Amino acid sequence: MANSPRISIITPTYNAARYLEQTMASVAAQEYPALEYIVVDGGSTDATLDMVRDRPELVTRWISEPDKGISDAFNKGISMATGEIVGIINSDDYYHPGALAVVARAACEHPEADVFYGDALYERFDGSGVFRFRPDPNVGHNIERRMPICHPATFVRLTAYQRYGVFDLRYRLAMDYELLFRMFRAGARFQYVNQVLSHFRYGQPGRADGLREVKDIAIANGVPAFVAWIRYGEALIKERIRLLLARSAA
């Protein structure tokens, strides 16, 4: 692509050897001409760092040191990024073929946009089932209720991070929701891309804690407390029903 905008991809890792090779391979397979790939490791003791060192042609910069959680790792990567567009792909997720070219085209066609987001293929960690997540093209429809888009399928201009801020270290599970809600409330412009951009593994424990953070974030961004608490209760009930159904099907 002529005049391809530089894209910085950040992968936070910690003892991530099980899935990291697939993540890194998906970045390499993009064959994007203006790519910066940054790995931020939290001090792994498994084979993670060996895998990073083995790909000097791919990994532009990497660090390995203790951090204050994944939000801190995200922020370290953003502070090192020099690309016009920044994407974050966790070490257990991976990009869909051609994703970066799609995002670059959208960035060129929509210079007014700050955030670009698309579809994702959700895959359970246990390998049982895949479904396509299609976010609402209008982020504002649901952002007060829940995370309306998929973070691995989201790309943000570096200037937007500089204008609106980075991840809040107080949140350990819903930090992406807090960031995007804050950006939206401050006037950031979101652009939907109607294509699959990433593959997202789900099914780990801790969802109830994440729902609690979503409730706190909504209140902090102006949603009336009683409304946020009602929605939190509804979400907890749905989550418990989901877990019961999953256990009965096992």
HELIX and SHEET records of a PDB file:
HELIX    1   1 ALA A   17  ALA A   28  1                                  12    
HELIX    2   2 THR A   48  ARG A   53  1                                   6    
HELIX    3   3 ILE A   70  MET A   80  1                                  11    
HELIX    4   4 ALA A   99  GLU A  109  1                                  11    
HELIX    5   5 VAL A  139  HIS A  141  5                                   3    
HELIX    6   6 HIS A  151  ALA A  153  5                                   3    
HELIX    7   7 LEU A  158  TYR A  164  1                                   7    
HELIX    8   8 MET A  175  ARG A  185  1                                  11    
HELIX    9   9 ARG A  207  ALA A  220  1                                  14    
HELIX   10  10 ALA A  225  ALA A  249  1                                  25    
SHEET    1   A 7 ARG A  61  SER A  64  0                                        
SHEET    2   A 7 LEU A  35  ASP A  41  1                                        
SHEET    3   A 7 ILE A   7  THR A  13  1                                        
SHEET    4   A 7 ILE A  85  ILE A  88  1                                        
SHEET    5   A 7 THR A 154  ARG A 157 -1                                        
SHEET    6   A 7 VAL A 115  ARG A 124 -1                                        
SHEET    7   A 7 VAL A 130  PHE A 133 -1                                        
SHEET    1   B 8 ARG A  61  SER A  64  0                                        
SHEET    2   B 8 LEU A  35  ASP A  41  1                                        
SHEET    3   B 8 ILE A   7  THR A  13  1                                        
SHEET    4   B 8 ILE A  85  ILE A  88  1                                        
SHEET    5   B 8 THR A 154  ARG A 157 -1                                        
SHEET    6   B 8 VAL A 115  ARG A 124 -1                                        
SHEET    7   B 8 PHE A 190  TYR A 202  1                                        
SHEET    8   B 8 TYR A  94  TYR A  95 -1                                        
END                                                                             
